């Protein structure tokens, strides 16, 4: 079962935001921090600037008056000279041609508009001097007029309590303004007084609260999953159990259950099997440990096949074995069959001697102490000599493997030979999936589908009865394993075979396989 790799943003996934703090003295509507400019008197700086401008203006005016007086005196002198010259000019009128009006008066005609131009230049010079020496400062100075009075009737509204914010401190964040006591963490409901905070789904959090509620924790070591070198949170997640754990636990010897595939949390007890497999205590609770203990389950699945009108007439031995015996038996088959990477069941066709577990192993200090086995010689009376199942697996997993191997036996005994791997393994997986479905449905009522028709009473070791919540989950997990298998033979074969059975029925699908060697389209 492949585990998923998840990569998330680090603690910045609830990206850090900053709080802008202000103090409200006037109730203006914009987001700046305002100070009320002085109202009773002007600043000294303002007095100096105005006095300077007035002084410059008066000086220019005095200079202009002085020029005017000099001009008047010149005019008087010029008048007396003109009277004397007039007498001489009258004597010379007949000899000298008449002069122009300008030359006749003895001075230029002054254009009055020049005074206005000079005044304008003076005003510009004063303004330029003021701009260079004292540029406008800001809202706190008095060189600019105060805001209109209508702003004083507009109040800030707190985004938390919807009340108005009067005089005093306020916070500006998340597109609004807040009373300091109204800006609270969504997790702990305490005010956020830190300079930075985190957000998730547009809700504010203390950075520590965000980490506690949103930063993923490892289900193995119970610590926050660390970020990688890129600052991202990387962890492994099981596609069914949704268990999260640090990637380092894949290589540090952390045990993983051979049945449910969950990583075992630290300080959790589990059973160490003699072949190195680890079994969690929840799976151990329904595990089938020896050949005798598995016989009632074998009878139930035989009855399941009878209910499908697929009775197996021959008595095929069922043996529970250790992993080593399973591997040896697989090597002893002359005609190799397609097997999963980790083989947990076999349908044999050759005569062999198999070491089978005859009694439940002795357990102590979390491990198998003693195994009770004996050799079993297989005799070929038909196309199938035995079915082997790996020991110590939970009842539902043992049953699904047994249902799969029994379908191999049925196909061989009924003459379905030389089938492509995806067809043979696919239809066998369909039968295993169907049996799990029937068990999960029957488990809700506390009865077994095949138990009512079984001729032999089932002992307590058959693990029948009402399923626990975990065993129901375990059954769904084993179904999920079959459905999500990515291999061509087991995964693609199951999906194609299951589609054919749902469309045409099991019997029509099997008839089509017999004729064509393929699933019907």
C-alpha positions in Angstrom: 0.0 0.0 0.0 1.6 3.2 -1.1 1.8 6.0 1.4 1.3 9.6 0.3 3.8 12.4 0.6 2.2 15.7 1.7 4.0 19.0 1.4 2.5 22.1 3.0 3.7 25.5 3.7 5.5 25.8 7.0 4.2 27.8 9.9 3.8 30.7 7.5 0.8 28.8 6.0 -1.1 30.8 8.5 0.8 33.8 7.0 2.1 36.3 9.5 0.3 39.6 9.7 1.3 42.8 11.5 -0.8 45.0 13.7 -0.7 48.8 13.2 -1.3 50.6 16.4 -2.5 54.2 16.6 -3.9 56.7 19.1 -7.1 58.5 18.2 -7.3 62.2 19.2 -9.8 63.4 16.5 -12.5 61.3 15.0 -11.5 61.5 11.3 -12.5 58.8 8.9 -9.2 58.0 7.3 -6.7 55.5 8.7 -3.9 58.0 9.6 -3.1 59.0 13.2 -4.1 62.6 13.6 -3.0 65.2 16.1 -5.3 68.2 16.7 -3.3 71.3 15.5 -3.1 74.2 18.0 -6.1 76.4 18.1 -5.5 79.2 20.6 -2.3 80.8 19.1 0.0 80.4 16.1 3.3 78.8 16.4 6.4 81.0 16.7 7.6 79.8 13.4 4.3 81.0 11.8 4.7 84.5 13.4 8.3 84.8 12.0 7.2 83.9 8.5 4.3 86.3 8.5 6.3 89.1 10.0 9.0 88.6 7.4 6.5 88.7 4.6 5.0 91.9 6.0 8.4 93.6 6.4 9.4 92.8 2.8 6.1 94.1 1.5 6.5 97.4 3.5 10.1 97.8 2.4 9.0 97.5 -1.3 6.2 100.0 -0.7 8.6 102.6 0.9 11.0 102.2 -1.9 8.3 102.8 -4.4 7.2 106.0 -2.6 10.8 107.3 -2.5 11.1 106.7 -6.3 7.8 108.6 -6.7 9.1 111.6 -4.8 12.4 111.8 -6.8 10.4 111.6 -9.9 8.2 114.5 -8.8 11.2 116.7 -8.1 12.7 115.8 -11.4 9.4 116.8 -13.0 9.6 120.3 -11.3 13.2 120.9 -12.5 12.3 119.7 -15.9 9.3 122.1 -16.0 11.4 125.2 -15.4 13.9 124.2 -17.9 11.2 123.5 -20.4 9.8 127.1 -20.0 13.2 128.6 -20.8 13.6 126.3 -23.7 10.2 127.1 -25.1 11.1 130.7 -25.7 14.2 129.6 -27.6 12.3 127.1 -29.5 9.7 129.6 -30.5 12.4 131.6 -32.0 13.7 128.7 -34.0 10.3 127.3 -35.0 10.7 128.4 -38.5 14.2 127.0 -38.8 13.9 123.6 -37.0 11.4 120.9 -37.9 8.8 119.9 -35.2 9.8 117.1 -32.8 7.7 114.1 -31.7 5.6 114.2 -28.6 8.0 112.1 -26.6 11.0 114.3 -27.5 8.9 117.4 -26.9 8.2 116.4 -23.2 11.8 115.6 -22.5 11.1 112.0 -20.9 9.6 108.6 -21.6 6.0 107.9 -21.1 5.8 105.4 -18.2 3.4 102.5 -18.7 1.3 102.0 -15.5 1.1 98.2 -16.2 4.8 97.9 -15.3 3.9 98.5 -11.6 1.6 95.6 -11.6 4.2 93.4 -13.1 6.7 94.4 -10.5 4.2 93.7 -7.7 3.5 90.3 -9.2 7.2 89.5 -9.4 7.6 90.7 -5.8 4.8 88.4 -4.6 6.3 85.5 -6.5 9.7 86.1 -4.9 8.2 86.2 -1.4 6.4 83.0 -2.1 9.5 81.3 -3.4 11.5 82.5 -0.4 8.8 81.0 1.9 8.8 77.7 0.1 12.6 77.4 0.2 13.1 78.4 3.8 10.1 76.7 5.3 8.4 73.9 3.3 5.0 72.8 4.4 5.5 70.3 7.1 2.5 68.0 7.8 -0.8 67.7 9.5 0.8 68.7 12.8 1.9 72.2 11.6 -0.3 75.2 11.1 0.8 76.3 7.7 -2.2 74.4 6.2 -5.8 75.0 7.1 -7.6 72.7 9.5 -9.9 70.1 8.1 -13.5 71.1 7.7 -15.7 70.7 10.7 -17.9 68.0 9.1 -15.1 65.4 9.7 -15.6 65.8 13.4 -18.9 64.1 13.3 -17.5 60.9 11.7 -16.6 58.1 14.1 -14.4 55.0 13.7 -16.4 51.7 14.1 -14.7 48.7 15.8 -14.8 45.6 13.6 -15.1 43.4 16.7 -18.0 45.0 18.8 -19.3 47.4 16.1 -19.0 50.1 18.7 -17.4 53.5 18.0 -13.8 54.1 18.8 -13.4 57.3 20.8 -10.2 58.8 22.2 -7.3 56.5 23.0 -5.5 53.5 21.4 -6.8 51.5 18.5 -5.5 48.7 16.2 -5.6 48.7 12.4 -5.5 45.3 10.9 -7.5 42.8 8.7 -9.0 45.7 6.8 -10.6 47.4 9.8 -9.9 49.1 13.1 -10.4 47.5 16.5 -10.5 48.2 20.2 -7.4 46.5 21.6 -9.5 44.3 23.8 -11.8 43.3 20.8 -9.1 41.9 18.6 -9.0 38.3 20.0 -7.6 34.9 19.0 -10.1 32.6 17.5 -8.7 29.6 19.4 -8.2 30.8 23.0 -10.4 34.0 22.8 -7.8 36.1 24.5 -6.8 39.5 23.1 -3.9 39.5 20.6 -1.3 41.9 22.0 1.6 40.6 19.9 3.0 42.6 17.0 2.4 39.7 14.6 -0.4 37.2 14.4 -1.5 34.4 12.1 -4.6 34.0 10.1 -6.6 30.9 8.9 -9.9 31.2 7.0 -9.9 34.9 7.7 -9.7 34.4 11.4 -6.9 35.7 13.6 -4.8 33.5 15.9 -1.9 33.9 18.2 1.1 32.4 16.4 1.4 29.8 19.2 -2.3 28.9 19.0 -2.2 28.6 15.2 0.7 26.2 15.5 -1.2 24.1 18.1 -4.4 23.9 16.0 -3.1 23.9 12.4 0.5 22.8 12.3 0.3 19.0 11.8 1.6 16.7 14.6 3.3 13.4 14.0 1.1 10.5 15.0 4.2 8.5 15.9 6.4 10.8 18.0 3.6 13.3 18.9 5.8 16.3 18.0 5.1 19.0 15.5 6.3 17.8 12.1 9.4 19.8 11.3 9.9 21.8 8.1 12.3 20.7 5.5 15.3 22.7 4.1 12.8 24.6 1.9 10.8 25.8 4.8 7.9 23.5 3.9 6.2 20.9 6.1 6.7 17.5 4.6 5.1 14.4 6.0 3.8 10.9 5.0 0.1 10.2 5.1 -1.7 6.9 4.7 -4.4 7.1 2.0 -7.0 5.2 4.2 -6.1 5.8 7.8 -4.9 9.4 7.2 -2.1 8.8 9.7 0.6 11.5 9.5 4.2 11.0 10.5 7.6 12.5 10.0 9.5 11.1 6.9 12.4 10.2 9.2 10.4 7.4 10.8 10.6 5.4 7.6 14.3 4.8 8.3 14.6 4.9 12.1 13.2 1.5 12.8 9.7 2.6 13.8 7.5 -0.5 13.6 4.6 -0.8 11.1 1.9 -3.3 11.5 2.0 -6.0 8.8 -1.8 -6.2 8.7 -3.2 -2.7 8.9 0.0 -1.0 7.7 -0.2 1.7 10.4 2.9 3.1 12.0 3.0 2.3 15.7 3.2 5.3 18.0 6.1 5.5 20.4 5.8 3.5 23.6 3.0 1.4 22.1 3.1 -2.3 22.6 3.0 -4.7 19.6 3.8 -8.3 18.8 7.1 -9.1 17.1 6.7 -12.3 15.1 9.5 -14.8 14.5 9.8 -13.8 10.8 10.4 -10.2 11.7 6.8 -9.0 11.0 5.2 -6.7 13.6 1.5 -7.0 14.5 -0.4 -4.3 16.4 -2.5 -5.3 19.4 -5.7 -4.4 17.7 -5.0 -6.7 14.7 -3.7 -9.3 17.1 -7.1 -9.4 18.8 -8.7 -11.1 15.8 -5.6 -12.8 14.3 -5.8 -16.5 13.4 -2.6 -18.2 14.5 -2.7 -21.9 13.6 -4.3 -24.4 11.1 -6.9 -25.7 13.5 -8.1 -22.2 14.4 -8.6 -21.5 10.7 -10.9 -24.4 9.8 -14.2 -22.8 10.9 -13.4 -19.8 8.6 -12.6 -22.3 5.8 -16.0 -23.8 6.2 -17.7 -20.4 6.1 -16.0 -19.5 2.8 -16.9 -22.9 1.3 -20.5 -22.1 2.2 -20.1 -18.7 0.6 -19.0 -20.4 -2.7 -22.0 -22.8 -2.4 -24.3 -19.7 -2.1 -22.8 -18.5 -5.5 -23.5 -22.0 -7.1 -19.7 -22.5 -7.2 -19.2 -25.4 -4.9 -15.8 -27.0 -4.7 -16.4 -30.8 -4.7 -12.9 -31.9 -3.9 -11.5 -31.7 -0.4 -8.5 -29.4 -0.6 -6.4 -29.2 2.5 -6.0 -25.7 4.1 -2.7 -25.1 6.0 -1.5 -22.1 8.0 2.3 -21.7 7.6 5.2 -19.4 8.5 6.7 -17.1 5.8 9.7 -19.3 5.2 7.5 -22.4 4.5 5.4 -20.2 2.1 8.4 -19.1 0.2 9.7 -22.6 -0.1 6.4 -24.0 -1.3 6.3 -21.2 -4.0 9.7 -22.2 -5.2 8.6 -25.9 -5.4 5.8 -25.2 -7.9 6.7 -26.4 -11.4 4.2 -24.1 -13.1 4.9 -20.6 -11.7 1.9 -18.3 -11.1 1.8 -14.6 -10.8 2.2 -13.5 -7.1 2.1 -10.2 -5.2 5.4 -8.7 -4.0 4.6 -10.0 -0.5 2.9 -13.4 -0.9 0.4 -14.2 1.8 -1.4 -17.1 0.2 -0.8 -19.9 -2.3 -2.9 -22.4 -4.3 -0.6 -25.4 -4.9 -0.8 -28.0 -7.6 2.3 -30.1 -6.9 3.1 -32.8 -4.3 5.3 -31.3 -1.6 5.9 -31.7 2.1 4.9 -28.5 4.0 5.7 -27.4 7.6 2.4 -26.3 9.0 1.5 -24.7 12.4 -0.5 -27.1 14.4 -1.0 -25.1 17.6 -1.2 -21.5 18.6 2.3 -20.1 19.2 3.4 -19.1 22.7 3.8 -15.4 23.3 5.9 -13.7 25.9 7.5 -10.3 26.4 5.9 -9.0 23.2 7.3 -11.7 20.9 6.8 -15.3 19.7 8.5 -17.7 22.1 7.6 -21.1 20.8 6.2 -22.3 17.4 4.5 -25.7 17.2 4.8 -27.1 13.7 4.8 -30.5 12.0 5.4 -31.6 8.4 2.4 -32.3 6.2 2.8 -34.3 3.0 0.7 -33.2 0.1 -0.8 -35.9 -2.2 -2.0 -35.0 -5.7 -5.5 -36.3 -6.1 -6.7 -33.5 -8.4 -5.4 -30.2 -9.9 -5.1 -28.7 -6.5 -3.0 -30.2 -3.7 -3.4 -27.6 -0.9 -4.1 -23.9 -0.1 -1.5 -22.2 2.1 -2.2 -19.0 4.1 0.3 -17.0 6.1 -0.4 -17.2 9.9 -1.1 -14.4 12.4 -3.3 -12.2 10.1 -6.6 -10.8 11.3 -9.7 -12.9 10.5 -11.0 -10.6 7.8 -7.7 -10.4 6.0 -7.1 -14.2 6.3 -10.6 -14.8 4.9 -10.1 -12.5 1.9 -6.9 -14.2 1.1 -8.6 -17.6 1.5 -11.5 -16.5 -0.8 -8.9 -15.4 -3.4 -7.0 -18.7 -3.3 -10.2 -20.7 -3.4 -11.1 -19.0 -6.6 -7.8 -20.1 -8.1 -8.7 -23.7 -7.0 -12.2 -23.4 -8.5 -10.8 -22.2 -11.9 -8.3 -25.0 -12.1 -10.7 -27.7 -11.0 -13.3 -26.4 -13.6 -10.9 -26.4 -16.5 -10.1 -22.7 -16.8 -6.5 -23.1 -17.8 -3.8 -20.8 -19.2 -5.7 -17.6 -18.4 -3.8 -14.3 -18.7 -2.6 -13.0 -15.2 -4.8 -10.0 -15.2 -7.9 -12.1 -15.9 -7.1 -14.9 -13.4 -5.9 -12.6 -10.6 -8.6 -10.1 -11.4 -11.5 -12.5 -11.0 -9.9 -13.9 -7.9 -9.8 -10.4 -6.4 -13.4 -9.9 -7.3 -14.4 -12.9 -5.2 -12.2 -11.7 -2.3 -13.9 -8.3 -2.5 -17.4 -9.9 -2.6 -16.6 -11.9 0.5 -15.4 -8.9 2.4 -18.6 -7.1 1.5 -20.8 -9.9 2.8 -18.8 -10.1 6.0 -19.0 -6.4 6.7 -22.8 -6.4 6.1 -23.3 -9.5 8.2 -21.0 -8.2 11.0 -23.5 -5.3 11.7 -26.1 -7.9 12.8 -23.6 -10.1 14.7 -24.2 -13.2 12.4 -22.1 -14.7 9.7 -23.5 -15.3 6.2 -22.3 -18.9 6.1 -22.7 -19.9 9.7 -26.3 -20.8 9.5 -25.7 -23.4 6.8 -22.4 -24.8 8.3 -22.8 -28.3 9.6 -20.1 -27.9 12.3 -20.5 -25.5 15.2 -17.8 -22.8 15.2 -15.6 -22.6 18.3 -14.7 -19.3 20.0 -11.4 -19.3 18.1 -13.3 -18.7 14.8 -13.5 -15.0 15.9 -17.1 -14.7 14.8 -19.8 -12.5 16.3 -20.5 -8.8 16.3 -17.7 -6.8 14.8 -15.9 -4.2 16.8 -15.7 -0.7 15.4 -12.0 -1.2 14.6 -12.7 -4.6 12.8 -15.3 -2.8 10.7 -12.7 -0.2 9.7 -10.3 -3.0 9.1 -12.7 -4.7 6.6 -13.1 -1.4 4.8 -9.4 -1.0 4.7 -8.9 -4.5 3.1 -11.5 -3.6 0.5 -9.7 -0.3 -0.1 -6.4 -2.2 -0.6 -8.0 -4.3 -3.4 -9.7 -1.3 -5.0 -6.7 1.0 -5.0 -4.0 -1.6 -6.0 -1.9 -0.1 -8.8 -0.5 -3.4 -10.2 -1.5 -4.5 -13.7 -2.6 -8.0 -12.7 -4.2 -7.5 -9.3 -5.3 -3.8 -9.6 -6.3 -3.3 -13.2 -7.5 -6.9 -13.4 -9.8 -6.4 -10.4 -11.3 -3.2 -11.8 -12.0 -4.7 -15.2 -13.4 -7.9 -13.7 -15.5 -6.0 -11.2 -17.0 -3.8 -13.9 -17.9 -6.9 -16.0 -19.5 -8.7 -13.0 -21.6 -5.6 -12.1 -22.7 -5.3 -15.7 -23.3 -8.9 -16.7 -23.3 -10.9 -13.5 -20.8 -13.4 -12.1 -22.0 -16.4 -14.0 -22.1 -14.7 -17.4 -18.7 -13.2 -16.8 -17.2 -16.7 -16.0 -18.9 -18.2 -19.1 -17.3 -15.5 -21.3 -13.9 -16.1 -19.7 -14.2 -19.8 -20.4 -14.9 -19.1 -24.1 -12.6 -16.2 -24.8 -10.1 -16.0 -22.0 -11.0 -12.3 -21.5 -13.5 -10.2 -19.5 -16.6 -9.2 -21.5 -16.6 -5.6 -22.6 
